[in-house]
Amino acid sequence: MVPKKRIDEILDTYDPDDITIATLCSHSSLQIFHGARKMGFKTLGLTIKHDTKYYDAFPLAKPDEIIKYKDFEDMEARVDELYEKNVIIIPHGSFVEYMGPKRFEDYEVPVYCNRSVLQWESNRDMERQWLTSAGINMPRIFTDAREITEPVMVKYHGAKGGMGYFIAKDYPDFKMSIDNSMPYSIQEYCLGTRYYLHFFYSPFKDDGYKLKRGGSLEMLSIDRRDESNIDEMYKLGSIEDAKRHGLYPSFVVTGNTPAVIRESLLPKAFAMAENAVERSYELFGGMWGPFCLETVVNDKLEFKVFEISTRIVAGTNPFISGSPYADLIYPGLSTGGRIAMEIRDSIKNGHLKDLMT
Ligand code: ATP
């Protein structure tokens, strides 16, 4: 991991009145650039092989400049160009996934997040330790496949976006679908409705929903992911029938739709997010900025959290011009805009270094 001291040295060379916000051209970059431009920042898109012509279609979200790299080695080697432009990186899910968490930890450019969170998030056991020790309910784990007596979700490690995941109802079902060449974990299949809760924690804001340790927690929006092909599988009858015809359910994310939860669930949602933040400071120095709790709510109105994403999620993209929740705090502001606002305020108040690793 890049030593914090090195990041602070780089920031010391920056002109605070001429900061550029940069991210990888993918995932939620339109929203990040749009938000940064709204707050008066210059913007820079970083690409490897991505097609960037689609930005021409969205002039209000097109970055001021784009740098095309040959590969991630090239991107790591050319950090001096970014220092000259006073660049701050906004990480998103695809940035960390494509670059790889280890590499991202070593990327010598100031990044808006605590990089120590990455190992807690990318290792499923550590993630579980963090969240359960914060009092958050998670799906039960099965260590022996022969003990499967109810529907379970089998997840291959590192298989992102639900790729290859499958549901099994008993041991024979599991045996039929498992690929033993990859490490996997088996967890209770949580039946209910999925909600992806988008929060933002500001360690410096001192009004709103305050935390014990200080700072303020905001809920900016909620989405539900569209997943192919599981969402439409019911049209073929039972999953068992479909499997007999060689059609297996998959959980590949293809898009997002806006959602709200019933108001009586809000206190529970805030309590979970609050506990996750408080515990993050005890375990690894904190999580700040945007994060998402990926949940299922059952018919007893209980939440189970099957994953946490510790940065902006693509599920915030439906809310570029605000959301039913953000509009009650900052009308018309997206998560991308909220990130830029936090950076702008921290520059003004002399806290920028505290938010960068
Ligand atoms: P990402 O990193 O993009 O969030 P991932 O590969 O880590 O994805 P998960 O988010 O854990 O995958 O799961 C993918 C999808 O599988 C979820 O969006 C949800 O629809 C379903 N899912 C995951 N875990 C469970 C569970 N325990 N019970 C029911 N459905 C689940």
Residues whose N, C-alpha, C, O or C-beta is under 5 A from the ligand:
A	BS01	ATP	P139 M153 A159 K160 G161 G162 Q187 E188 Y189 C190 F251 F306 E307
